[in-house]
Amino acid sequence: MSGHIREGLAKVARGALDYALPPRCPGCGIVVTADHAFCHACWADMRFLSEPCCVTCGLPFEFEEAENAQCGGCLAEAPPWTSARAALAYGPVSSHVAMRLKYGRRIGLARLMARHMAPRIAAALLAEKEKALVIPVPLHRWRIWSRGFNQAAVIGDALARLTGLTHDPLILKRTRATRPLRDLGTAERAREVRRAFALDPARRGILKGKKVLLIDDIHTSGATARACTRTLMEGGAEAVHLLCWARVLQAGD
């Protein structure tokens, strides 16, 4: 069979598949014009996070601030990471996409999330790719067995493929199962994740002097990210930059 015939048959097959299974909006499911494209209503409902923001935690500022300005929270108690950023504010659409990946096993959504997260990667990481390391926030092995995968690792893999950064999903481990943090207070969250993470002894040498891009899907209180960051810094990382799909903002933020 000639190449032209094969190409023609492939186009026919793609057309038939598109007709039978048209692309749908990741946010609401209505038919759209292209794969992983949001409809106008969902796009309008999404709040993308960018400058101006706190240089340390990424909290958006209402007005332009001085260069390297920090929010009141970071000035009062500096977080352990060098920077934290998120692509979107947590809301109906961003949360639905995250839930479809996590619980609906729609793995392909990780590529969509990675494309929107990539522009928020710290310039310092892209400038020294040989020193950069993408590390996902780990799940406990019981959670992986029940779910089948770690959503942060799937996003991290997509980001690594998109940017050329090195992805290591095995170096950081969750050594004990923790309770869901959503119903706990700030102090309780910190206690729950304390000493819940460790480095793989066989791989910890890889971390020495590296600038880490720590990946998670949702940034809520930051308790888990703080515990992970401290473990990575104690293990020899030069810096940790947190990057998430969506960040929960308090009313008025």
Backbone bond lengths (Angstrom), bond angles and torsions (degrees), N, CA, C in turn:
res aa  C-N    CA-C-N  psi(-1)  N-CA   C-N-CA  omega(-1)  CA-C   N-CA-C  phi
1 M - - - 1.462 - - 1.529 109.15 -
2 S 1.329 117.27 129.80 1.460 120.79 -176.99 1.523 111.09 -71.23
3 G 1.331 114.16 161.00 1.457 119.90 179.19 1.514 112.43 -62.22
4 H 1.342 117.68 -36.13 1.462 121.63 -179.16 1.528 111.05 -65.52
5 I 1.345 114.87 -39.93 1.470 119.12 -179.86 1.531 109.72 -67.12
6 R 1.353 115.73 -44.61 1.467 119.30 179.26 1.524 110.78 -60.37
7 E 1.327 116.37 -42.55 1.462 120.24 179.80 1.522 110.83 -63.46
8 G 1.354 116.42 -40.55 1.451 120.11 179.21 1.513 112.08 -64.89
9 L 1.349 116.40 -41.98 1.454 120.12 178.23 1.522 111.67 -65.18
10 A 1.346 116.26 -36.57 1.469 120.64 178.70 1.524 110.40 -63.79
11 K 1.341 116.75 -40.35 1.461 120.28 179.00 1.520 111.23 -65.34
12 V 1.324 115.62 -40.01 1.469 119.74 178.33 1.521 110.17 -63.66
13 A 1.357 115.57 -43.37 1.469 120.27 -179.64 1.518 111.08 -63.18
14 R 1.356 115.81 -43.18 1.471 119.30 178.85 1.521 110.71 -63.13
15 G 1.335 116.29 -40.92 1.457 119.83 -179.99 1.515 111.62 -63.55
16 A 1.332 116.33 -41.36 1.464 120.49 179.05 1.520 110.78 -65.24
17 L 1.352 116.29 -40.38 1.463 120.08 179.62 1.524 110.74 -66.29
18 D 1.331 116.39 -41.67 1.466 119.79 178.60 1.526 111.15 -63.32
19 Y 1.330 115.62 -34.91 1.464 119.01 179.01 1.529 110.36 -69.34
20 A 1.350 115.66 -42.25 1.462 120.33 -177.81 1.522 111.77 -75.19
21 L 1.331 116.19 -38.03 1.466 121.42 -178.25 1.529 109.30 -128.07
22 P 1.308 118.24 74.59 1.473 120.92 -177.29 1.516 110.95 -65.45
23 P 1.345 117.82 150.66 1.463 120.34 178.21 1.521 111.51 -62.51
24 R 1.325 115.01 143.75 1.461 120.13 -177.18 1.518 110.65 -127.03
25 C 1.319 116.03 151.22 1.461 122.45 179.58 1.528 108.93 -61.85
26 P 1.335 118.69 130.23 1.457 121.04 178.69 1.523 113.03 -65.24
27 G 1.337 116.52 -20.34 1.454 119.61 -176.92 1.511 114.80 -87.51
28 C 1.344 117.21 -39.59 1.473 119.44 -174.84 1.510 113.83 -129.27
29 G 1.338 117.47 -14.48 1.453 120.16 174.80 1.510 116.40 92.13
30 I 1.338 119.45 -0.15 1.462 118.60 178.69 1.530 109.64 -74.54
31 V 1.312 116.85 157.67 1.458 121.90 -178.34 1.532 110.08 -67.47
32 V 1.342 115.87 133.47 1.469 122.18 178.89 1.520 108.78 -126.83
33 T 1.318 116.60 -178.94 1.457 120.49 -172.66 1.521 114.31 -84.95
34 A 1.339 118.06 -19.31 1.464 120.35 -176.08 1.521 110.24 -147.59
35 D 1.331 116.45 156.89 1.455 121.28 177.88 1.528 110.51 -60.38
36 H 1.331 115.94 137.82 1.461 123.50 175.79 1.530 112.82 60.39
37 A 1.319 116.54 26.01 1.465 120.51 174.10 1.529 108.52 -99.30
38 F 1.326 116.47 136.69 1.457 121.05 178.13 1.529 109.74 -84.23
39 C 1.327 115.43 147.21 1.463 119.40 174.14 1.537 108.92 -72.15
40 H 1.321 117.31 169.05 1.464 121.26 -176.78 1.530 111.26 -62.67
41 A 1.333 117.21 -39.98 1.463 120.02 -177.49 1.529 111.39 -66.17
42 C 1.335 117.30 -44.41 1.468 120.09 179.63 1.527 110.58 -67.92
43 W 1.329 116.22 -40.29 1.474 119.45 179.53 1.527 110.45 -60.63
44 A 1.325 116.24 -41.80 1.466 120.17 -179.39 1.523 111.67 -67.62
45 D 1.337 117.04 -24.59 1.458 121.56 -177.63 1.519 112.60 -87.13
46 M 1.327 117.53 -7.20 1.466 121.55 -177.17 1.533 110.03 -93.03
47 R 1.324 116.10 134.37 1.457 121.16 178.17 1.523 109.18 -107.21
48 F 1.326 115.76 105.05 1.460 120.03 178.64 1.528 109.02 -79.78
49 L 1.314 115.97 138.04 1.461 121.47 -177.38 1.524 109.89 -98.67
50 S 1.310 115.77 132.98 1.467 120.68 179.78 1.529 108.27 -153.61
51 E 1.316 116.53 -162.06 1.466 120.78 176.96 1.538 109.23 -73.64
52 P 1.334 119.52 153.97 1.468 125.60 -4.00 1.528 111.87 -80.30
53 C 1.318 114.94 145.71 1.457 120.32 179.84 1.517 109.66 -155.62
54 C 1.329 115.34 166.96 1.460 120.95 176.17 1.522 109.12 -60.54
55 V 1.308 117.82 130.18 1.455 121.79 -176.18 1.524 111.39 -65.24
56 T 1.333 116.81 -24.65 1.468 120.46 -176.06 1.519 113.40 -92.84
57 C 1.327 118.06 -48.70 1.468 119.78 -174.63 1.519 113.83 -109.44
58 G 1.332 117.97 -9.36 1.455 120.29 177.96 1.515 115.17 82.42
59 L 1.342 117.86 5.77 1.463 120.36 177.93 1.528 109.51 -58.87
60 P 1.328 118.21 125.27 1.474 118.90 -176.98 1.523 112.33 -68.21
61 F 1.324 114.48 140.46 1.461 121.22 175.11 1.531 108.43 -97.35
62 E 1.312 115.12 146.79 1.461 119.59 178.82 1.519 111.06 -73.36
63 F 1.335 115.75 -33.27 1.458 120.67 -179.26 1.522 109.61 -126.88
64 E 1.327 115.88 161.42 1.457 121.87 177.46 1.517 109.88 -61.04
65 E 1.333 115.93 132.90 1.458 121.62 -179.61 1.525 109.16 -116.07
66 A 1.323 115.31 174.06 1.459 120.10 176.59 1.527 110.16 -63.85
67 E 1.319 116.32 156.03 1.462 120.70 179.33 1.528 109.60 -58.74
68 N 1.342 116.12 138.01 1.471 122.94 179.68 1.526 113.05 63.61
69 A 1.322 116.96 26.75 1.464 120.39 178.22 1.528 110.14 -70.68
70 Q 1.335 115.41 145.61 1.457 121.82 177.95 1.529 110.21 -113.85
71 C 1.330 115.46 153.36 1.457 120.10 175.70 1.534 109.46 -77.18
72 G 1.315 116.14 169.24 1.456 120.28 -178.49 1.516 112.99 -61.83
73 G 1.338 116.71 -37.63 1.461 120.31 -179.86 1.511 112.77 -62.91
74 C 1.332 116.91 -42.92 1.465 120.48 -179.69 1.525 111.54 -72.02
75 L 1.338 116.90 -32.38 1.460 119.82 176.17 1.524 110.75 -67.61
76 A 1.333 116.42 -35.66 1.464 120.49 -179.12 1.522 111.55 -74.89
77 E 1.329 116.46 -39.55 1.466 121.24 -179.52 1.521 108.60 -149.88
78 A 1.319 115.44 102.01 1.460 120.06 -175.90 1.528 110.46 -67.19
79 P 1.332 118.01 129.49 1.465 120.56 176.00 1.527 110.37 -70.26
80 P 1.330 117.87 162.96 1.469 119.84 -176.03 1.518 114.37 -75.73
81 W 1.341 117.80 -18.48 1.465 119.66 -178.62 1.525 111.22 -81.88
82 T 1.325 115.80 163.01 1.459 121.64 176.54 1.513 110.67 -77.76
83 S 1.330 116.50 -41.09 1.457 120.65 176.84 1.524 108.95 -154.49
84 A 1.332 115.32 156.17 1.463 122.02 174.32 1.517 108.01 -136.61
85 R 1.313 116.14 132.68 1.459 121.27 179.93 1.529 109.69 -138.97
86 A 1.314 115.81 158.06 1.460 122.38 175.32 1.513 108.43 -140.82
87 A 1.310 116.47 151.16 1.455 120.17 179.69 1.520 111.79 -73.42
88 L 1.343 116.35 -38.60 1.459 121.16 -172.01 1.515 111.70 -137.95
89 A 1.314 114.97 156.18 1.459 120.03 167.57 1.528 107.74 -75.63
90 Y 1.321 115.97 144.61 1.468 120.83 179.19 1.520 109.13 -68.23
91 G 1.315 116.32 126.44 1.457 121.49 -179.19 1.515 109.32 -159.73
92 P 1.326 118.28 -173.23 1.466 121.03 -175.99 1.525 113.97 -56.28
93 V 1.323 117.87 -43.19 1.460 119.76 -176.78 1.525 111.47 -76.11
94 S 1.336 117.54 -50.06 1.462 120.36 -178.18 1.523 111.32 -62.24
95 S 1.328 117.39 -37.37 1.467 119.83 179.37 1.528 111.03 -70.03
96 H 1.343 116.55 -37.28 1.464 120.09 179.49 1.529 110.77 -63.69
97 V 1.320 116.60 -42.30 1.464 120.26 178.34 1.528 110.05 -62.21
98 A 1.335 117.05 -44.93 1.462 120.71 179.70 1.520 111.50 -62.63
99 M 1.330 117.45 -40.57 1.462 120.94 -179.79 1.526 111.44 -68.92
100 R 1.325 117.30 -36.25 1.470 120.07 177.92 1.519 111.05 -65.31
101 L 1.329 117.38 -35.89 1.456 119.96 175.10 1.520 110.63 -69.25
102 K 1.335 116.30 -49.54 1.466 121.21 -171.91 1.529 112.65 -69.83
103 Y 1.325 116.64 -48.00 1.465 120.21 -173.32 1.534 113.14 -107.56
104 G 1.333 116.56 -24.18 1.460 119.51 178.51 1.513 113.35 -90.15
105 R 1.344 115.78 -6.02 1.463 122.25 178.03 1.526 112.56 58.87
106 R 1.326 115.92 34.86 1.466 120.71 175.88 1.528 108.23 -87.59
107 I 1.338 115.45 77.17 1.464 122.03 -171.85 1.524 112.02 -59.02
108 G 1.334 116.80 -33.06 1.453 119.95 -178.94 1.512 113.80 -60.09
109 L 1.332 117.72 -21.76 1.462 120.67 178.75 1.527 111.82 -66.57
110 A 1.324 117.65 -20.55 1.469 120.23 178.44 1.524 110.83 -60.88
111 R 1.321 117.40 -35.61 1.465 120.15 178.67 1.518 110.81 -67.97
112 L 1.318 116.72 -40.28 1.462 120.81 175.98 1.528 110.29 -60.37
113 M 1.319 116.81 -47.48 1.460 121.05 -179.27 1.523 110.89 -63.22
114 A 1.321 116.39 -41.00 1.465 120.41 -179.59 1.527 111.49 -62.57
115 R 1.340 116.81 -38.72 1.473 119.60 -179.79 1.524 111.49 -63.01
116 H 1.317 117.19 -36.16 1.459 119.98 179.34 1.526 112.50 -81.78
117 M 1.321 116.99 -24.77 1.467 120.92 178.77 1.525 112.77 -80.94
118 A 1.321 116.89 -31.77 1.470 121.27 -173.96 1.530 114.12 -54.03
119 P 1.354 119.51 -41.57 1.469 118.47 179.89 1.537 113.89 -63.52
120 R 1.328 117.70 -14.87 1.460 121.18 -178.96 1.527 112.33 -95.78
121 I 1.328 117.98 5.07 1.462 120.95 177.42 1.521 109.17 -68.34
122 A 1.325 116.88 135.43 1.465 121.98 -179.51 1.524 110.31 -58.83
123 A 1.336 115.77 135.23 1.459 121.00 -178.35 1.523 111.73 -59.63
124 A 1.340 116.68 -31.14 1.469 120.66 -179.19 1.524 111.84 -61.72
125 L 1.321 117.35 -30.80 1.462 120.95 179.32 1.519 111.35 -74.23
126 L 1.310 116.50 -42.53 1.456 120.18 -178.76 1.523 111.58 -72.47
127 A 1.329 116.74 -26.60 1.463 120.60 179.93 1.527 111.95 -72.64
128 E 1.333 116.65 -27.55 1.468 121.25 -179.98 1.527 109.10 -129.22
129 K 1.320 115.81 68.99 1.462 120.17 -175.08 1.520 112.44 -61.08
130 E 1.340 116.10 -29.92 1.462 118.16 -178.95 1.523 112.20 -68.16
131 K 1.331 117.12 -19.70 1.464 121.05 178.94 1.520 112.61 -100.76
132 A 1.327 116.96 -3.94 1.462 121.06 -174.98 1.526 110.95 -91.64
133 L 1.321 115.32 146.44 1.455 121.47 -179.30 1.520 108.97 -143.09
134 V 1.328 116.72 122.93 1.463 122.14 177.44 1.529 108.25 -87.11
135 I 1.344 116.54 121.89 1.457 121.83 -178.75 1.523 108.94 -130.62
136 P 1.332 118.87 122.85 1.467 120.74 178.83 1.521 111.79 -82.19
137 V 1.321 116.71 150.28 1.465 120.57 169.22 1.525 106.69 -62.97
138 P 1.329 118.43 123.94 1.467 119.91 -172.96 1.527 113.34 -81.97
139 L 1.324 115.01 156.45 1.453 122.67 170.13 1.528 108.63 -101.84
140 H 1.329 116.24 154.81 1.456 119.25 172.99 1.530 108.49 -69.20
141 R 1.321 116.21 150.47 1.469 120.28 -175.45 1.527 112.08 -58.07
142 W 1.332 118.57 -32.56 1.467 119.85 178.23 1.525 110.98 -64.47
143 R 1.344 115.97 -39.48 1.464 119.82 179.44 1.531 110.42 -66.95
144 I 1.334 116.41 -38.71 1.462 119.77 178.54 1.525 110.11 -65.92
145 W 1.326 117.52 -41.21 1.466 120.54 178.89 1.528 110.95 -60.73
146 S 1.322 117.02 -40.13 1.467 119.59 -177.70 1.522 112.16 -77.36
147 R 1.333 117.28 -35.71 1.468 120.83 -176.81 1.512 111.89 -90.69
148 G 1.328 116.52 -33.53 1.452 121.00 179.44 1.517 114.48 100.42
149 F 1.321 118.31 -13.91 1.460 121.81 -179.14 1.525 109.16 -167.62
150 N 1.337 114.56 165.36 1.460 121.72 174.39 1.521 107.97 -104.17
151 Q 1.327 117.28 115.85 1.471 120.09 -175.37 1.523 112.10 -61.42
152 A 1.333 118.30 -33.96 1.462 120.57 179.03 1.528 110.63 -66.93
153 A 1.330 116.87 -36.25 1.460 120.36 179.01 1.521 111.29 -69.07
154 V 1.331 116.95 -36.75 1.467 120.70 178.29 1.530 109.99 -66.28
155 I 1.345 116.55 -41.28 1.462 119.92 176.60 1.525 110.15 -65.74
156 G 1.342 116.56 -42.54 1.462 120.82 179.24 1.512 111.92 -59.74
157 D 1.328 116.61 -40.52 1.468 120.14 178.60 1.529 110.42 -63.84
158 A 1.333 116.48 -42.21 1.465 120.01 179.08 1.523 111.19 -64.42
159 L 1.321 117.16 -39.78 1.468 120.70 177.95 1.526 111.48 -65.84
160 A 1.325 116.56 -40.43 1.457 119.99 179.55 1.535 110.91 -63.37
161 R 1.320 116.21 -42.20 1.462 119.50 178.18 1.523 111.33 -65.11
162 L 1.318 116.46 -34.42 1.456 121.13 -177.65 1.529 112.32 -74.48
163 T 1.333 116.98 -34.80 1.464 121.16 -172.29 1.523 114.83 -107.37
164 G 1.323 117.45 -16.21 1.454 119.92 -176.44 1.510 113.65 84.93
165 L 1.342 118.02 6.86 1.456 121.45 176.82 1.525 109.94 -78.14
166 T 1.320 116.31 156.52 1.458 121.94 -179.80 1.525 110.34 -83.05
167 H 1.323 115.99 132.99 1.464 122.04 -178.24 1.526 108.79 -109.34
168 D 1.334 117.19 127.43 1.467 121.67 176.18 1.527 108.72 -128.72
169 P 1.333 118.15 94.24 1.466 120.76 -177.63 1.519 114.04 -83.90
170 L 1.337 118.17 3.62 1.468 121.06 -173.46 1.523 114.49 -110.44
171 I 1.322 117.75 -14.22 1.459 119.63 -172.37 1.531 112.44 -72.36
172 L 1.328 118.15 -34.94 1.461 122.34 -179.08 1.527 108.73 -102.51
173 K 1.337 116.60 127.35 1.456 122.54 -175.85 1.528 110.48 -118.70
174 R 1.332 115.99 146.63 1.464 120.76 168.23 1.527 106.34 -95.96
175 T 1.313 116.65 111.56 1.459 121.33 -169.78 1.522 113.81 -85.51
176 R 1.312 117.07 -15.88 1.462 119.01 176.29 1.524 109.39 -146.80
177 A 1.326 114.23 150.31 1.464 119.85 178.49 1.525 109.41 -72.19
178 T 1.307 116.29 142.82 1.462 121.43 179.14 1.525 109.95 -122.44
179 R 1.311 115.06 156.69 1.465 119.75 176.71 1.533 109.69 -70.10
180 P 1.336 117.46 154.45 1.466 119.36 172.12 1.529 109.72 -56.68
181 L 1.333 116.18 135.61 1.465 120.18 -174.35 1.520 113.62 -87.68
182 R 1.335 117.68 -10.95 1.466 119.76 -169.35 1.528 113.56 -60.41
183 D 1.337 117.75 -29.88 1.465 119.89 -176.65 1.529 112.97 -100.73
184 L 1.333 117.15 8.69 1.461 120.92 -177.65 1.523 110.64 -101.01
185 G 1.325 115.69 153.46 1.457 121.00 175.00 1.517 110.77 -77.14
186 T 1.335 116.24 174.50 1.466 120.97 -176.28 1.519 112.40 -58.41
187 A 1.333 117.13 -48.51 1.465 120.68 -178.73 1.523 110.75 -66.11
188 E 1.324 116.71 -38.88 1.469 120.26 179.51 1.518 111.28 -65.53
189 R 1.325 117.18 -38.91 1.460 120.77 178.51 1.526 110.28 -61.44
190 A 1.332 116.43 -44.86 1.463 120.39 -179.53 1.522 111.05 -62.02
191 R 1.333 116.39 -42.35 1.470 119.61 179.29 1.523 111.32 -66.15
192 E 1.324 116.63 -37.87 1.465 120.67 -176.15 1.524 112.37 -64.40
193 V 1.330 117.85 -36.61 1.473 120.45 -176.19 1.524 112.89 -97.14
194 R 1.344 116.85 -1.62 1.457 119.36 179.40 1.532 109.85 -62.91
195 R 1.317 115.54 130.42 1.465 123.15 -179.39 1.530 112.76 58.72
196 A 1.333 116.48 27.51 1.463 120.35 177.47 1.528 112.35 -91.92
197 F 1.347 116.93 -6.22 1.462 120.95 -176.51 1.517 110.66 -126.90
198 A 1.316 115.68 150.47 1.464 121.43 178.14 1.523 108.42 -154.02
199 L 1.323 115.36 163.63 1.457 120.94 177.37 1.521 109.88 -93.87
200 D 1.320 115.46 145.69 1.456 120.76 174.24 1.530 107.84 -66.10
201 P 1.338 118.81 118.07 1.474 120.64 -176.55 1.527 112.81 -55.66
202 A 1.317 117.40 -32.84 1.458 120.72 -177.49 1.524 112.53 -75.55
203 R 1.349 117.32 -13.95 1.457 120.25 -174.46 1.520 113.33 -120.21
204 R 1.328 118.35 -4.58 1.448 119.61 -171.66 1.527 112.89 -63.46
205 G 1.343 117.92 -25.32 1.464 120.04 177.71 1.519 112.94 -62.66
206 I 1.333 117.00 -25.11 1.466 121.92 179.23 1.524 110.82 -64.14
207 L 1.327 116.43 -28.35 1.466 121.85 -172.06 1.526 113.44 -77.65
208 K 1.300 117.27 -21.56 1.464 121.73 -173.69 1.528 111.55 -54.72
209 G 1.350 116.14 119.98 1.457 121.51 175.82 1.514 115.30 75.72
210 K 1.328 117.67 7.21 1.465 120.45 -177.50 1.538 111.24 -87.01
211 K 1.349 114.82 150.71 1.460 122.25 170.88 1.525 107.13 -98.84
212 V 1.318 116.03 116.19 1.458 121.05 -170.47 1.525 111.40 -96.26
213 L 1.328 115.11 135.78 1.462 121.84 168.76 1.525 105.84 -102.76
214 L 1.329 116.83 102.29 1.457 122.95 -177.18 1.530 108.96 -87.42
215 I 1.332 116.93 124.11 1.463 121.75 -171.12 1.527 110.83 -109.89
216 D 1.334 115.73 134.61 1.455 121.55 170.32 1.524 107.93 -146.04
217 D 1.338 116.03 165.28 1.459 118.32 -179.31 1.524 111.89 -83.86
218 I 1.342 117.38 -50.45 1.456 121.43 -177.02 1.526 110.61 -123.02
219 H 1.325 116.72 130.58 1.463 123.35 174.93 1.528 107.02 -100.28
220 T 1.336 115.63 110.35 1.468 120.08 -179.08 1.521 109.36 -103.79
221 S 1.311 117.62 -92.32 1.471 120.54 178.96 1.521 112.03 -88.64
222 G 1.329 116.63 -21.11 1.454 120.40 -177.62 1.521 113.83 89.82
223 A 1.335 118.51 1.91 1.469 120.95 -177.27 1.526 111.50 -61.71
224 T 1.317 117.00 -46.05 1.464 120.21 179.88 1.523 110.93 -65.08
225 A 1.328 117.02 -44.32 1.461 120.76 -179.92 1.524 111.46 -63.20
226 R 1.331 117.11 -37.36 1.463 120.30 177.44 1.524 110.98 -63.29
227 A 1.333 116.65 -45.08 1.464 120.19 -179.76 1.524 110.76 -63.65
228 C 1.335 116.92 -42.24 1.467 120.41 177.57 1.522 111.36 -63.65
229 T 1.325 116.28 -43.67 1.461 120.92 -178.16 1.528 111.23 -62.25
230 R 1.312 116.60 -44.47 1.468 119.83 179.30 1.529 110.97 -61.39
231 T 1.332 116.21 -40.65 1.464 119.65 178.48 1.520 110.89 -63.50
232 L 1.323 117.26 -42.52 1.460 121.48 -179.89 1.528 111.65 -67.06
233 M 1.332 117.36 -42.27 1.456 120.63 -179.85 1.527 111.06 -67.07
234 E 1.326 116.62 -41.06 1.470 120.05 177.42 1.527 111.23 -64.86
235 G 1.329 116.20 -25.32 1.458 120.63 179.86 1.517 114.62 -86.36
236 G 1.340 117.49 0.37 1.457 119.68 174.24 1.511 116.39 114.47
237 A 1.340 118.37 1.76 1.468 119.45 177.75 1.523 110.31 -64.83
238 E 1.321 116.30 142.99 1.463 121.05 178.72 1.522 111.14 -76.77
239 A 1.332 116.67 -36.16 1.469 122.22 -179.13 1.519 108.10 -160.14
240 V 1.330 115.52 156.58 1.464 121.44 175.96 1.516 108.55 -129.87
241 H 1.325 116.08 126.41 1.460 122.70 176.85 1.530 107.50 -116.00
242 L 1.318 116.58 117.77 1.454 122.09 -178.95 1.532 109.97 -85.44
243 L 1.329 116.46 134.38 1.461 121.03 177.25 1.521 109.17 -135.65
244 C 1.330 116.83 127.01 1.465 122.28 -177.56 1.524 110.81 -129.43
245 W 1.306 115.09 161.37 1.460 121.64 175.14 1.534 110.31 -69.38
246 A 1.332 117.21 -49.90 1.463 120.91 -177.20 1.513 110.94 -139.85
247 R 1.315 115.26 150.16 1.462 121.67 179.83 1.520 109.39 -122.49
248 V 1.322 115.57 133.98 1.452 120.83 175.19 1.529 108.73 -77.43
249 L 1.332 116.12 123.17 1.460 121.27 178.25 1.518 108.96 -108.54
250 Q 1.306 115.83 142.12 1.460 119.56 175.99 1.523 109.66 -74.69
251 A 1.298 116.71 159.59 1.474 120.75 177.85 1.520 109.86 -55.91
252 G 1.324 114.84 127.49 1.449 119.91 179.61 1.509 114.40 96.83
253 D 1.377 117.05 -12.26 1.455 119.39 179.33 1.527 110.25 -73.49
